[in-house]
Amino acid sequence: MLYFEDLGQRVEYLWQRESYEESVFPDIAHNVLSSRAPGEHVTPTSIAQWILGRTSLPRQISLDESFGQPPVTVYAGRRFFIDVYYWVDGTTMIHQHGFAGAFHVLAGSSIHGQYAWREARRVNAALLFGELTLRTMDLLPTGTTHRIVPHGGFIHSLFHLERPSVTVVVRNHGTQGGPPPYAYLKPSLAFDPFFQDTLTTKTIQLVAMLHRAGDPAAGDIVAELLDRADLHTSYFVLRRCLEVRDRGLAGIEGLLRRTARAHGDEAVASLRAAFREDARQGALARLRSVIQQPEHRFLLGILRNAPGRDTALRLVSQRYPDERPVDVVMRLLGEVAPEKRLGIELGREELDAVRARLEGGEGPVLPEAAESLLQALLQAG
Ligand SMILES: [Fe+2]
């Protein structure tokens, strides 16, 4: 496509003049994307039409849909490439990057959170304990360009609101010898999502098989495995058990206690908190397929991302500057509450309790599932 050809050659020219030094690449990518804004030249549909009309494509960096629905490489440069990511129902975890560059919001908008990480305990390079804190959370409108600094300098998450939301990313192939591109689970866990070793992979596959087959020895086998496993393997096994047992954290409480005997209470407290948050995030992410209207997606985005009601209400006033934030939240909640579209019981009584607590006052505590799902509206912060 002529536009991406021009964009790519411009980036190539500027970066070559800097001898391909990585530290200047985010600025170059940001400046070129800002000065030649994609939205003035292409649309999500025109890019799709262009690709569908071709008989060959630039070398595709990613053929699967693990990041983007789909991702498409539209320009392959010498040491960098340009990708377009379409997002329909997908979303990202909190993550950092093993590459440098910049992204531009071509269509749609997102809730964008940026975080800081302080490492407290390194189990190994692929599993860290520490403290994840929110730095900023804002709405990212169409037309925004953002630098991507590799590694811990830019930890973020995007929750896309419109279908599709589309981003254009100018990025290099990745830094050599840097740390893994960690993903994070609030409040205190970082892990390498691409880590694999053969025995671990086969272990968690067999653990899942034993559970699914209803093998009566499954519980004992897993418990014994956890008695002798290293902490990293225990993390994988526990996470898999949580998925296959399908009874929430209560279903693996015995296994967590066993892990605590082997690896200490502190490590298990971090794992327990991370698993609890992961389950909450997963429940909200699954609701994306049934809650598709942008306004309702926005409510879902707030529930999934905001740490508490101050941030939640600030995001609401960014999107609805002329309305009272509490009224907006209650209107949206009232629209999705019927037919248990949030997966929880939200009748008149519960909605009144949410309003009272959103206003900062006292209100009755809701059942645990509702407290967890609605914590962004019910808790301070
Ligand atoms: Fe990212």
Residues whose N, C-alpha, C, O or C-beta is under 5 A from the ligand:
A	BS01	LIG	none
